[in-house]
Amino acid sequence: MEPEATRAFDRRSWPPEEAEKALRAYGCRVTQPRIAVLRALLELGGTVDTPTLTQRAQRLVPGIHEATVYRTVNTLTEVGIANHVHAGHGPSLVRLGGERRLVAVCDRCGKIESVPTGPIDELVQEMRTVSGFDLRPGHFALEGVCADCAD
């Protein structure tokens, strides 16, 4: 069996209303802020910025401070429930740990989109073949301009 910290979190196994049970299954101390943050992440799905996650968690438990959300995300990341994506100069992005899709962030409006992996997979294979370098995309968002802003 895989250690907790490396096991991918399967969102389908945990509906938002079972956030407390998910925290316990991953060995986390269960607190109201942690339940609220995980539940918010499960409800939002996909990749979200921390201010959006904070706003959703505050609907569940009013008064949660953004610093508490950041600390909770760090804890969830340590055990494999969540992971983060760096997005240039914008706020950090958070997603469930089992999520491996690539994301793109618009430099102008901040829109976050999932992107097809085919072309990136080809680049990864080409780099491995040509130079032996094992590129691991996904930890950083791809940056550019979304279709709406390009018009």
Disulfide bonds with the S-S distance in Angstrom:
none
